[in-house]
Amino acid sequence: MSIITSNKLTEYDEFAIKHWGEGGNDNGTITGEWTNPFPGSSLDKSSFSGGQLFGTNPGGEFRPNGFHDGLDFGSVDHPGSEIHAVHGGKVVYVGNPGISGLGACVIVINYDGLNMVYQEFANSTGNSRVKVGDQVKVGQVIGIRDTAHLHLGFTRMDWRQAQGHAFTDDGTWIDPLP
């Protein structure tokens, strides 16, 4: 199951985030509803190691149940420090949630009931470029990465409750790639 149908979030199909970035270019010019959080880098599955991919994959065996609830955009394979919003929406959380493993700064953007959770990218909440209540546009810089990767997860459940399902393949977290 993936999250995009004809650039809409209300239905599911096999195309998903593979189409992120098709509306933009490496200069950061963005059009359309979806984009890559690191414009100019690849979103092909082959650009991620197995442990970076959603689900149960070789390289992710160190996780409980071997399950990964999002995509990890590594600083080597997906370079750049500016994190771009993959879709527009309303910022519903910015801060340090105090939950082990999420990092010192988490940004949650909600669009039509879908929570896009950006985590593990910063050592400080000062790396956020948005605040709660902001309406962000696709491609807008929302944060600065100063760690080895950005973890990006998608869920329709309250994002805090969804953390309790982080290592369980029960449909709480949505695979962003087909």
PyMOL commands that place a pseudoatom at each C-alpha (Angstrom):
pseudoatom trace, name=CA, resn=MET, resi=1, chain=A, elem=C, hetatm=0, pos=[0.000, 0.000, 0.000]
pseudoatom trace, name=CA, resn=SER, resi=2, chain=A, elem=C, hetatm=0, pos=[1.330, 3.452, -0.833]
pseudoatom trace, name=CA, resn=ILE, resi=3, chain=A, elem=C, hetatm=0, pos=[0.105, 6.934, -0.164]
pseudoatom trace, name=CA, resn=ILE, resi=4, chain=A, elem=C, hetatm=0, pos=[-0.437, 8.806, -3.407]
pseudoatom trace, name=CA, resn=THR, resi=5, chain=A, elem=C, hetatm=0, pos=[-2.944, 8.424, -6.232]
pseudoatom trace, name=CA, resn=SER, resi=6, chain=A, elem=C, hetatm=0, pos=[-2.733, 10.983, -9.006]
pseudoatom trace, name=CA, resn=ASN, resi=7, chain=A, elem=C, hetatm=0, pos=[-1.055, 13.409, -6.571]
pseudoatom trace, name=CA, resn=LYS, resi=8, chain=A, elem=C, hetatm=0, pos=[-3.936, 13.054, -4.102]
pseudoatom trace, name=CA, resn=LEU, resi=9, chain=A, elem=C, hetatm=0, pos=[-3.732, 11.648, -0.576]
pseudoatom trace, name=CA, resn=THR, resi=10, chain=A, elem=C, hetatm=0, pos=[-7.272, 10.326, -0.368]
pseudoatom trace, name=CA, resn=GLU, resi=11, chain=A, elem=C, hetatm=0, pos=[-6.690, 7.060, -2.238]
pseudoatom trace, name=CA, resn=TYR, resi=12, chain=A, elem=C, hetatm=0, pos=[-3.944, 4.465, -2.459]
pseudoatom trace, name=CA, resn=ASP, resi=13, chain=A, elem=C, hetatm=0, pos=[-2.086, 3.033, -5.438]
pseudoatom trace, name=CA, resn=GLU, resi=14, chain=A, elem=C, hetatm=0, pos=[1.279, 1.647, -6.487]
pseudoatom trace, name=CA, resn=PHE, resi=15, chain=A, elem=C, hetatm=0, pos=[2.887, 4.930, -7.609]
pseudoatom trace, name=CA, resn=ALA, resi=16, chain=A, elem=C, hetatm=0, pos=[3.525, 6.596, -4.249]
pseudoatom trace, name=CA, resn=ILE, resi=17, chain=A, elem=C, hetatm=0, pos=[6.454, 8.805, -3.497]
pseudoatom trace, name=CA, resn=LYS, resi=18, chain=A, elem=C, hetatm=0, pos=[8.363, 7.602, -6.557]
pseudoatom trace, name=CA, resn=HIS, resi=19, chain=A, elem=C, hetatm=0, pos=[6.733, 10.637, -8.131]
pseudoatom trace, name=CA, resn=TRP, resi=20, chain=A, elem=C, hetatm=0, pos=[8.089, 13.023, -5.489]
pseudoatom trace, name=CA, resn=GLY, resi=21, chain=A, elem=C, hetatm=0, pos=[10.240, 15.620, -7.108]
pseudoatom trace, name=CA, resn=GLU, resi=22, chain=A, elem=C, hetatm=0, pos=[8.841, 15.208, -10.614]
pseudoatom trace, name=CA, resn=GLY, resi=23, chain=A, elem=C, hetatm=0, pos=[7.422, 18.706, -10.335]
pseudoatom trace, name=CA, resn=GLY, resi=24, chain=A, elem=C, hetatm=0, pos=[10.721, 20.314, -9.420]
pseudoatom trace, name=CA, resn=ASN, resi=25, chain=A, elem=C, hetatm=0, pos=[14.346, 20.440, -10.388]
pseudoatom trace, name=CA, resn=ASP, resi=26, chain=A, elem=C, hetatm=0, pos=[17.730, 20.357, -8.723]
pseudoatom trace, name=CA, resn=ASN, resi=27, chain=A, elem=C, hetatm=0, pos=[17.605, 24.131, -8.239]
pseudoatom trace, name=CA, resn=GLY, resi=28, chain=A, elem=C, hetatm=0, pos=[14.857, 23.708, -5.677]
pseudoatom trace, name=CA, resn=THR, resi=29, chain=A, elem=C, hetatm=0, pos=[12.045, 24.985, -7.895]
pseudoatom trace, name=CA, resn=ILE, resi=30, chain=A, elem=C, hetatm=0, pos=[8.991, 23.029, -6.791]
pseudoatom trace, name=CA, resn=THR, resi=31, chain=A, elem=C, hetatm=0, pos=[5.611, 22.587, -8.433]
pseudoatom trace, name=CA, resn=GLY, resi=32, chain=A, elem=C, hetatm=0, pos=[2.962, 19.962, -7.819]
pseudoatom trace, name=CA, resn=GLU, resi=33, chain=A, elem=C, hetatm=0, pos=[1.852, 18.496, -4.497]
pseudoatom trace, name=CA, resn=TRP, resi=34, chain=A, elem=C, hetatm=0, pos=[4.818, 16.255, -3.591]
pseudoatom trace, name=CA, resn=THR, resi=35, chain=A, elem=C, hetatm=0, pos=[8.584, 16.662, -3.560]
pseudoatom trace, name=CA, resn=ASN, resi=36, chain=A, elem=C, hetatm=0, pos=[11.749, 15.030, -2.309]
pseudoatom trace, name=CA, resn=PRO, resi=37, chain=A, elem=C, hetatm=0, pos=[12.913, 16.204, 1.146]
pseudoatom trace, name=CA, resn=PHE, resi=38, chain=A, elem=C, hetatm=0, pos=[16.384, 16.533, -0.412]
pseudoatom trace, name=CA, resn=PRO, resi=39, chain=A, elem=C, hetatm=0, pos=[15.825, 17.811, -3.988]
pseudoatom trace, name=CA, resn=GLY, resi=40, chain=A, elem=C, hetatm=0, pos=[18.332, 16.472, -6.446]
pseudoatom trace, name=CA, resn=SER, resi=41, chain=A, elem=C, hetatm=0, pos=[18.778, 13.126, -4.690]
pseudoatom trace, name=CA, resn=SER, resi=42, chain=A, elem=C, hetatm=0, pos=[17.192, 9.922, -5.917]
pseudoatom trace, name=CA, resn=LEU, resi=43, chain=A, elem=C, hetatm=0, pos=[14.004, 8.394, -4.545]
pseudoatom trace, name=CA, resn=ASP, resi=44, chain=A, elem=C, hetatm=0, pos=[14.528, 5.112, -6.345]
pseudoatom trace, name=CA, resn=LYS, resi=45, chain=A, elem=C, hetatm=0, pos=[14.563, 2.195, -3.904]
pseudoatom trace, name=CA, resn=SER, resi=46, chain=A, elem=C, hetatm=0, pos=[18.082, 1.368, -5.072]
pseudoatom trace, name=CA, resn=SER, resi=47, chain=A, elem=C, hetatm=0, pos=[19.303, 4.672, -3.577]
pseudoatom trace, name=CA, resn=PHE, resi=48, chain=A, elem=C, hetatm=0, pos=[18.448, 3.362, -0.080]
pseudoatom trace, name=CA, resn=SER, resi=49, chain=A, elem=C, hetatm=0, pos=[20.167, 0.520, 1.762]
pseudoatom trace, name=CA, resn=GLY, resi=50, chain=A, elem=C, hetatm=0, pos=[17.898, -2.243, 3.035]
pseudoatom trace, name=CA, resn=GLY, resi=51, chain=A, elem=C, hetatm=0, pos=[18.006, -0.902, 6.584]
pseudoatom trace, name=CA, resn=GLN, resi=52, chain=A, elem=C, hetatm=0, pos=[16.850, 2.525, 5.379]
pseudoatom trace, name=CA, resn=LEU, resi=53, chain=A, elem=C, hetatm=0, pos=[13.720, 1.218, 3.657]
pseudoatom trace, name=CA, resn=PHE, resi=54, chain=A, elem=C, hetatm=0, pos=[10.239, 0.852, 5.118]
pseudoatom trace, name=CA, resn=GLY, resi=55, chain=A, elem=C, hetatm=0, pos=[9.275, -2.598, 6.327]
pseudoatom trace, name=CA, resn=THR, resi=56, chain=A, elem=C, hetatm=0, pos=[11.345, -5.703, 6.944]
pseudoatom trace, name=CA, resn=ASN, resi=57, chain=A, elem=C, hetatm=0, pos=[14.452, -5.726, 4.766]
pseudoatom trace, name=CA, resn=PRO, resi=58, chain=A, elem=C, hetatm=0, pos=[17.997, -7.109, 4.875]
pseudoatom trace, name=CA, resn=GLY, resi=59, chain=A, elem=C, hetatm=0, pos=[20.075, -4.732, 6.978]
pseudoatom trace, name=CA, resn=GLY, resi=60, chain=A, elem=C, hetatm=0, pos=[17.264, -3.944, 9.393]
pseudoatom trace, name=CA, resn=GLU, resi=61, chain=A, elem=C, hetatm=0, pos=[17.558, -7.048, 11.550]
pseudoatom trace, name=CA, resn=PHE, resi=62, chain=A, elem=C, hetatm=0, pos=[18.847, -4.990, 14.497]
pseudoatom trace, name=CA, resn=ARG, resi=63, chain=A, elem=C, hetatm=0, pos=[15.373, -3.493, 15.029]
pseudoatom trace, name=CA, resn=PRO, resi=64, chain=A, elem=C, hetatm=0, pos=[12.759, -5.209, 17.200]
pseudoatom trace, name=CA, resn=ASN, resi=65, chain=A, elem=C, hetatm=0, pos=[10.897, -7.557, 14.828]
pseudoatom trace, name=CA, resn=GLY, resi=66, chain=A, elem=C, hetatm=0, pos=[13.206, -6.277, 12.058]
pseudoatom trace, name=CA, resn=PHE, resi=67, chain=A, elem=C, hetatm=0, pos=[10.505, -3.762, 11.061]
pseudoatom trace, name=CA, resn=HIS, resi=68, chain=A, elem=C, hetatm=0, pos=[11.224, -0.136, 10.069]
pseudoatom trace, name=CA, resn=ASP, resi=69, chain=A, elem=C, hetatm=0, pos=[8.319, 2.327, 10.189]
pseudoatom trace, name=CA, resn=GLY, resi=70, chain=A, elem=C, hetatm=0, pos=[9.597, 4.903, 7.692]
pseudoatom trace, name=CA, resn=LEU, resi=71, chain=A, elem=C, hetatm=0, pos=[12.377, 5.888, 5.314]
pseudoatom trace, name=CA, resn=ASP, resi=72, chain=A, elem=C, hetatm=0, pos=[15.851, 6.977, 6.397]
pseudoatom trace, name=CA, resn=PHE, resi=73, chain=A, elem=C, hetatm=0, pos=[17.430, 9.614, 4.173]
pseudoatom trace, name=CA, resn=GLY, resi=74, chain=A, elem=C, hetatm=0, pos=[21.161, 9.281, 4.916]
pseudoatom trace, name=CA, resn=SER, resi=75, chain=A, elem=C, hetatm=0, pos=[23.454, 12.279, 4.626]
pseudoatom trace, name=CA, resn=VAL, resi=76, chain=A, elem=C, hetatm=0, pos=[25.722, 10.384, 2.199]
pseudoatom trace, name=CA, resn=ASP, resi=77, chain=A, elem=C, hetatm=0, pos=[23.114, 8.913, -0.182]
pseudoatom trace, name=CA, resn=HIS, resi=78, chain=A, elem=C, hetatm=0, pos=[20.698, 11.854, 0.137]
pseudoatom trace, name=CA, resn=PRO, resi=79, chain=A, elem=C, hetatm=0, pos=[23.023, 14.845, 0.668]
pseudoatom trace, name=CA, resn=GLY, resi=80, chain=A, elem=C, hetatm=0, pos=[22.089, 18.300, 1.829]
pseudoatom trace, name=CA, resn=SER, resi=81, chain=A, elem=C, hetatm=0, pos=[21.240, 19.884, 5.140]
pseudoatom trace, name=CA, resn=GLU, resi=82, chain=A, elem=C, hetatm=0, pos=[18.007, 21.694, 4.250]
pseudoatom trace, name=CA, resn=ILE, resi=83, chain=A, elem=C, hetatm=0, pos=[14.937, 19.501, 4.757]
pseudoatom trace, name=CA, resn=HIS, resi=84, chain=A, elem=C, hetatm=0, pos=[12.081, 20.357, 2.402]
pseudoatom trace, name=CA, resn=ALA, resi=85, chain=A, elem=C, hetatm=0, pos=[8.432, 19.635, 3.210]
pseudoatom trace, name=CA, resn=VAL, resi=86, chain=A, elem=C, hetatm=0, pos=[7.393, 16.672, 1.066]
pseudoatom trace, name=CA, resn=HIS, resi=87, chain=A, elem=C, hetatm=0, pos=[3.799, 17.957, 1.016]
pseudoatom trace, name=CA, resn=GLY, resi=88, chain=A, elem=C, hetatm=0, pos=[1.987, 21.025, 2.239]
pseudoatom trace, name=CA, resn=GLY, resi=89, chain=A, elem=C, hetatm=0, pos=[-0.005, 20.997, 5.455]
pseudoatom trace, name=CA, resn=LYS, resi=90, chain=A, elem=C, hetatm=0, pos=[-0.315, 22.393, 8.949]
pseudoatom trace, name=CA, resn=VAL, resi=91, chain=A, elem=C, hetatm=0, pos=[2.488, 22.036, 11.486]
pseudoatom trace, name=CA, resn=VAL, resi=92, chain=A, elem=C, hetatm=0, pos=[0.956, 20.298, 14.510]
pseudoatom trace, name=CA, resn=TYR, resi=93, chain=A, elem=C, hetatm=0, pos=[4.109, 19.594, 16.536]
pseudoatom trace, name=CA, resn=VAL, resi=94, chain=A, elem=C, hetatm=0, pos=[7.654, 20.927, 16.802]
pseudoatom trace, name=CA, resn=GLY, resi=95, chain=A, elem=C, hetatm=0, pos=[9.893, 20.014, 19.685]
pseudoatom trace, name=CA, resn=ASN, resi=96, chain=A, elem=C, hetatm=0, pos=[11.779, 17.416, 21.645]
pseudoatom trace, name=CA, resn=PRO, resi=97, chain=A, elem=C, hetatm=0, pos=[9.204, 14.800, 22.610]
pseudoatom trace, name=CA, resn=GLY, resi=98, chain=A, elem=C, hetatm=0, pos=[11.525, 13.129, 25.096]
pseudoatom trace, name=CA, resn=ILE, resi=99, chain=A, elem=C, hetatm=0, pos=[10.941, 9.750, 23.454]
pseudoatom trace, name=CA, resn=SER, resi=100, chain=A, elem=C, hetatm=0, pos=[14.121, 7.720, 23.093]
pseudoatom trace, name=CA, resn=GLY, resi=101, chain=A, elem=C, hetatm=0, pos=[15.197, 7.257, 19.492]
pseudoatom trace, name=CA, resn=LEU, resi=102, chain=A, elem=C, hetatm=0, pos=[13.257, 10.157, 17.961]
pseudoatom trace, name=CA, resn=GLY, resi=103, chain=A, elem=C, hetatm=0, pos=[16.019, 12.723, 18.219]
pseudoatom trace, name=CA, resn=ALA, resi=104, chain=A, elem=C, hetatm=0, pos=[16.071, 16.154, 19.817]
pseudoatom trace, name=CA, resn=CYS, resi=105, chain=A, elem=C, hetatm=0, pos=[13.753, 17.715, 17.255]
pseudoatom trace, name=CA, resn=VAL, resi=106, chain=A, elem=C, hetatm=0, pos=[10.588, 16.277, 15.729]
pseudoatom trace, name=CA, resn=ILE, resi=107, chain=A, elem=C, hetatm=0, pos=[8.364, 18.089, 13.229]
pseudoatom trace, name=CA, resn=VAL, resi=108, chain=A, elem=C, hetatm=0, pos=[4.895, 16.765, 12.440]
pseudoatom trace, name=CA, resn=ILE, resi=109, chain=A, elem=C, hetatm=0, pos=[2.919, 18.157, 9.504]
pseudoatom trace, name=CA, resn=ASN, resi=110, chain=A, elem=C, hetatm=0, pos=[-0.691, 17.089, 9.028]
pseudoatom trace, name=CA, resn=TYR, resi=111, chain=A, elem=C, hetatm=0, pos=[-2.554, 17.095, 5.727]
pseudoatom trace, name=CA, resn=ASP, resi=112, chain=A, elem=C, hetatm=0, pos=[-6.103, 15.759, 5.621]
pseudoatom trace, name=CA, resn=GLY, resi=113, chain=A, elem=C, hetatm=0, pos=[-5.508, 13.314, 8.474]
pseudoatom trace, name=CA, resn=LEU, resi=114, chain=A, elem=C, hetatm=0, pos=[-2.108, 12.099, 7.260]
pseudoatom trace, name=CA, resn=ASN, resi=115, chain=A, elem=C, hetatm=0, pos=[0.728, 12.857, 9.679]
pseudoatom trace, name=CA, resn=MET, resi=116, chain=A, elem=C, hetatm=0, pos=[4.163, 13.258, 8.113]
pseudoatom trace, name=CA, resn=VAL, resi=117, chain=A, elem=C, hetatm=0, pos=[6.672, 12.764, 10.932]
pseudoatom trace, name=CA, resn=TYR, resi=118, chain=A, elem=C, hetatm=0, pos=[10.184, 14.166, 10.407]
pseudoatom trace, name=CA, resn=GLN, resi=119, chain=A, elem=C, hetatm=0, pos=[12.533, 12.906, 13.126]
pseudoatom trace, name=CA, resn=GLU, resi=120, chain=A, elem=C, hetatm=0, pos=[16.117, 11.968, 14.057]
pseudoatom trace, name=CA, resn=PHE, resi=121, chain=A, elem=C, hetatm=0, pos=[17.528, 14.818, 11.942]
pseudoatom trace, name=CA, resn=ALA, resi=122, chain=A, elem=C, hetatm=0, pos=[18.767, 17.280, 14.562]
pseudoatom trace, name=CA, resn=ASN, resi=123, chain=A, elem=C, hetatm=0, pos=[20.615, 17.626, 17.832]
pseudoatom trace, name=CA, resn=SER, resi=124, chain=A, elem=C, hetatm=0, pos=[18.536, 20.659, 18.816]
pseudoatom trace, name=CA, resn=THR, resi=125, chain=A, elem=C, hetatm=0, pos=[15.028, 22.046, 18.376]
pseudoatom trace, name=CA, resn=GLY, resi=126, chain=A, elem=C, hetatm=0, pos=[16.804, 25.145, 17.074]
pseudoatom trace, name=CA, resn=ASN, resi=127, chain=A, elem=C, hetatm=0, pos=[17.143, 23.287, 13.770]
pseudoatom trace, name=CA, resn=SER, resi=128, chain=A, elem=C, hetatm=0, pos=[13.432, 23.737, 13.087]
pseudoatom trace, name=CA, resn=ARG, resi=129, chain=A, elem=C, hetatm=0, pos=[12.451, 26.443, 10.613]
pseudoatom trace, name=CA, resn=VAL, resi=130, chain=A, elem=C, hetatm=0, pos=[8.707, 26.198, 11.354]
pseudoatom trace, name=CA, resn=LYS, resi=131, chain=A, elem=C, hetatm=0, pos=[6.439, 26.505, 14.384]
pseudoatom trace, name=CA, resn=VAL, resi=132, chain=A, elem=C, hetatm=0, pos=[3.156, 24.946, 15.460]
pseudoatom trace, name=CA, resn=GLY, resi=133, chain=A, elem=C, hetatm=0, pos=[0.266, 26.425, 13.493]
pseudoatom trace, name=CA, resn=ASP, resi=134, chain=A, elem=C, hetatm=0, pos=[2.308, 27.298, 10.409]
pseudoatom trace, name=CA, resn=GLN, resi=135, chain=A, elem=C, hetatm=0, pos=[0.823, 26.339, 7.049]
pseudoatom trace, name=CA, resn=VAL, resi=136, chain=A, elem=C, hetatm=0, pos=[3.721, 24.982, 5.026]
pseudoatom trace, name=CA, resn=LYS, resi=137, chain=A, elem=C, hetatm=0, pos=[3.928, 24.587, 1.287]
pseudoatom trace, name=CA, resn=VAL, resi=138, chain=A, elem=C, hetatm=0, pos=[5.460, 21.707, -0.619]
pseudoatom trace, name=CA, resn=GLY, resi=139, chain=A, elem=C, hetatm=0, pos=[9.196, 22.287, -0.933]
pseudoatom trace, name=CA, resn=GLN, resi=140, chain=A, elem=C, hetatm=0, pos=[9.413, 24.810, 1.905]
pseudoatom trace, name=CA, resn=VAL, resi=141, chain=A, elem=C, hetatm=0, pos=[12.509, 24.395, 4.088]
pseudoatom trace, name=CA, resn=ILE, resi=142, chain=A, elem=C, hetatm=0, pos=[11.207, 23.157, 7.442]
pseudoatom trace, name=CA, resn=GLY, resi=143, chain=A, elem=C, hetatm=0, pos=[14.415, 22.132, 9.179]
pseudoatom trace, name=CA, resn=ILE, resi=144, chain=A, elem=C, hetatm=0, pos=[18.169, 21.701, 9.036]
pseudoatom trace, name=CA, resn=ARG, resi=145, chain=A, elem=C, hetatm=0, pos=[19.739, 18.247, 9.284]
pseudoatom trace, name=CA, resn=ASP, resi=146, chain=A, elem=C, hetatm=0, pos=[22.875, 18.017, 11.427]
pseudoatom trace, name=CA, resn=THR, resi=147, chain=A, elem=C, hetatm=0, pos=[22.828, 14.258, 12.067]
pseudoatom trace, name=CA, resn=ALA, resi=148, chain=A, elem=C, hetatm=0, pos=[23.547, 11.220, 9.897]
pseudoatom trace, name=CA, resn=HIS, resi=149, chain=A, elem=C, hetatm=0, pos=[19.986, 10.936, 8.573]
pseudoatom trace, name=CA, resn=LEU, resi=150, chain=A, elem=C, hetatm=0, pos=[16.366, 12.084, 8.466]
pseudoatom trace, name=CA, resn=HIS, resi=151, chain=A, elem=C, hetatm=0, pos=[13.738, 9.497, 9.373]
pseudoatom trace, name=CA, resn=LEU, resi=152, chain=A, elem=C, hetatm=0, pos=[10.421, 10.242, 7.664]
pseudoatom trace, name=CA, resn=GLY, resi=153, chain=A, elem=C, hetatm=0, pos=[7.292, 8.315, 8.617]
pseudoatom trace, name=CA, resn=PHE, resi=154, chain=A, elem=C, hetatm=0, pos=[3.652, 8.499, 7.512]
pseudoatom trace, name=CA, resn=THR, resi=155, chain=A, elem=C, hetatm=0, pos=[0.651, 7.566, 9.652]
pseudoatom trace, name=CA, resn=ARG, resi=156, chain=A, elem=C, hetatm=0, pos=[-3.047, 8.347, 9.894]
pseudoatom trace, name=CA, resn=MET, resi=157, chain=A, elem=C, hetatm=0, pos=[-2.977, 7.588, 13.628]
pseudoatom trace, name=CA, resn=ASP, resi=158, chain=A, elem=C, hetatm=0, pos=[-2.112, 10.253, 16.197]
pseudoatom trace, name=CA, resn=TRP, resi=159, chain=A, elem=C, hetatm=0, pos=[1.662, 10.388, 15.784]
pseudoatom trace, name=CA, resn=ARG, resi=160, chain=A, elem=C, hetatm=0, pos=[2.399, 9.950, 19.503]
pseudoatom trace, name=CA, resn=GLN, resi=161, chain=A, elem=C, hetatm=0, pos=[0.161, 6.885, 19.723]
pseudoatom trace, name=CA, resn=ALA, resi=162, chain=A, elem=C, hetatm=0, pos=[1.704, 5.551, 16.525]
pseudoatom trace, name=CA, resn=GLN, resi=163, chain=A, elem=C, hetatm=0, pos=[5.134, 5.546, 18.207]
pseudoatom trace, name=CA, resn=GLY, resi=164, chain=A, elem=C, hetatm=0, pos=[3.891, 2.577, 20.244]
pseudoatom trace, name=CA, resn=HIS, resi=165, chain=A, elem=C, hetatm=0, pos=[3.624, 0.657, 16.957]
pseudoatom trace, name=CA, resn=ALA, resi=166, chain=A, elem=C, hetatm=0, pos=[7.034, 1.703, 15.617]
pseudoatom trace, name=CA, resn=PHE, resi=167, chain=A, elem=C, hetatm=0, pos=[8.385, -1.837, 15.356]
pseudoatom trace, name=CA, resn=THR, resi=168, chain=A, elem=C, hetatm=0, pos=[5.157, -3.616, 14.497]
pseudoatom trace, name=CA, resn=ASP, resi=169, chain=A, elem=C, hetatm=0, pos=[3.926, -4.171, 10.951]
pseudoatom trace, name=CA, resn=ASP, resi=170, chain=A, elem=C, hetatm=0, pos=[0.242, -3.675, 11.767]
pseudoatom trace, name=CA, resn=GLY, resi=171, chain=A, elem=C, hetatm=0, pos=[-0.706, -0.995, 9.225]
pseudoatom trace, name=CA, resn=THR, resi=172, chain=A, elem=C, hetatm=0, pos=[-0.182, 1.952, 11.580]
pseudoatom trace, name=CA, resn=TRP, resi=173, chain=A, elem=C, hetatm=0, pos=[2.718, 3.227, 9.495]
pseudoatom trace, name=CA, resn=ILE, resi=174, chain=A, elem=C, hetatm=0, pos=[2.317, 3.593, 5.724]
pseudoatom trace, name=CA, resn=ASP, resi=175, chain=A, elem=C, hetatm=0, pos=[4.931, 2.526, 3.184]
pseudoatom trace, name=CA, resn=PRO, resi=176, chain=A, elem=C, hetatm=0, pos=[5.765, 5.651, 1.166]
pseudoatom trace, name=CA, resn=LEU, resi=177, chain=A, elem=C, hetatm=0, pos=[7.405, 3.729, -1.692]
pseudoatom trace, name=CA, resn=PRO, resi=178, chain=A, elem=C, hetatm=0, pos=[5.618, 1.139, -3.859]
for i in range(1, 178): cmd.bond("trace and resi %d" % i, "trace and resi %d" % (i + 1))
show_as sticks, trace
zoom trace
